[in-house]
């Protein structure tokens, strides 16, 4: 394919991007469709876009957000959702934290 071992390593580590033409050539050489490079892995993190879309309500909230025409309102909605996420994380952390003996005694 005309790619050096070093170049392949750069592709693997993300130092260099794989262009569309090169990706097509790799897919042909491997005998797989290009789309196979974009399917989420089973152990994919929820930070990955496709995995996030599997969360209940994610597509619905994206559709609703997309219907907001006003840029300022979009920013406000995003700020609200981020705040709600932070509050949820804090509550989860508080619930998961072990209670001190004095807190248990006083309860």
C-alpha positions in Angstrom: 0.0 0.0 0.0 3.0 2.2 0.0 2.9 3.0 3.8 5.9 2.6 6.0 5.8 0.8 9.4 6.5 4.2 11.1 3.5 5.8 9.3 1.3 2.9 10.4 2.4 3.5 14.0 1.6 7.2 13.6 -1.9 6.3 12.4 -2.4 3.9 15.3 -1.3 6.4 17.9 -3.3 9.2 16.3 -0.3 11.4 15.5 -1.4 11.4 11.9 -4.8 11.2 10.4 -5.8 8.6 7.9 -7.3 10.3 4.8 -10.4 9.0 3.1 -8.6 7.6 0.1 -6.1 5.8 2.3 -8.9 4.4 4.5 -10.7 3.1 1.5 -7.5 1.4 0.3 -7.0 -0.2 3.8 -10.6 -1.4 3.8 -10.2 -2.9 0.3 -6.9 -4.6 1.3 -8.5 -6.1 4.4 -11.7 -7.0 2.5 -14.0 -5.1 4.8 -16.3 -2.2 4.3 -15.1 1.2 5.3 -18.0 1.5 7.8 -16.5 -1.4 9.8 -13.9 1.1 11.1 -16.6 3.3 12.5 -18.8 0.8 14.4 -18.6 1.2 18.1 -16.7 -1.5 20.0 -18.6 -3.5 22.6 -16.4 -2.1 25.4 -16.6 1.4 24.1 -16.6 4.2 26.7 -19.8 6.1 27.1 -17.8 9.2 26.2 -17.9 8.0 22.6 -20.6 9.5 20.4 -22.3 6.3 19.2 -22.4 4.8 22.7 -23.9 8.1 24.1 -26.7 7.8 21.6 -27.8 4.5 23.1 -28.6 6.2 26.5 -32.3 6.4 27.0 -33.6 9.8 25.8 -30.3 10.9 24.2 -31.7 11.1 20.6 -34.9 12.7 21.8 -33.0 15.5 23.7 -30.7 16.0 20.6 -33.8 16.4 18.4 -35.4 18.9 20.7 -32.1 20.8 21.1 -31.8 20.9 17.3 -35.2 22.6 17.0 -34.1 25.6 19.1 -33.5 28.4 16.6 -32.2 31.0 19.0 -28.5 30.7 19.7 -28.7 32.3 23.1 -31.4 29.9 24.2 -29.3 27.0 22.9 -26.4 28.2 25.1 -28.8 28.5 28.1 -30.2 25.0 27.6 -26.7 23.6 27.3 -25.6 25.4 30.5 -28.7 24.1 32.3 -28.0 20.5 31.2 -24.3 20.8 32.2 -25.3 22.1 35.7 -27.8 19.3 36.1 -25.1 16.8 35.2 -22.7 18.3 37.8 -25.3 18.2 40.5 -26.1 14.6 39.6 -22.4 13.6 39.8 -22.1 15.4 43.2 -25.1 13.6 44.6 -23.8 10.2 43.3 -20.4 10.9 44.9 -22.1 11.8 48.2 -24.2 8.7 48.2 -21.2 6.5 47.4 -18.9 8.1 50.0 -18.5 6.0 53.2 -20.1 7.8 56.2 -17.9 8.7 59.1 -18.6 6.9 62.4 -19.9 10.1 64.0 -22.3 10.6 61.2 -23.6 7.0 61.5 -24.0 7.4 65.3 -25.9 10.6 64.9 -28.2 9.2 62.3 
